[in-house]
Amino acid sequence: MIHALFNALCRYRQSAISVLTTILLVAAPTAALAAADLDINTPALAAVKASMQARHPQLLPYYQSGAIGFTADGYIAIKEASGVPLSQRNMVTSLVNQENNDRTQLYQGIAAANGHPEWTGEIQRTFAQRWMDKAQAGWFVQKDGQWLKK
C-alpha cells in the first residue's frame, strides 16, 4: 500500500513538473517581455534614436510613395525600386541600410540595457508589430510575406 502510494506521488510529481515546464516555456518570453523596459535609455540608445529621427524626414517621401515599407521582422525594405528615380536609388538603398543597422542596434541595445541580451528577438518582434501598427495610412507593411497598403 505504501509502495503504491509512493509510486502515485512520484507520477503526480512528474506530471506536475511537466505541466510547470510547459507553462514556463510558453509563458517565459511573454513574461520576459512584460518585464522588459522598452523605453529604457542609455547614451548609446539615445544616439541610435537620434540617428533614426534625423533620418526619418529623408525616408518619409519614400514611405509615402510606397517605394519602401515596414517588414514583418522589424526592419524596412525597398518595396518598389521602380518607385525611386534611378538617380536616387543608391541614396535610398544607403538610407534603408543605415536605418536597419540602427534598428538592429536598437533591439540589441534595449535587450542589453535590460540585462537580458537573449530577449533581443522578442523585443524585435514587439517593435516590428509597433512599427506596422503606427505606419500611416497609405504606407506599406509586410504581412505573411505580402506587402499590404495600410
Disulfide bonds with the S-S distance in Angstrom:
none
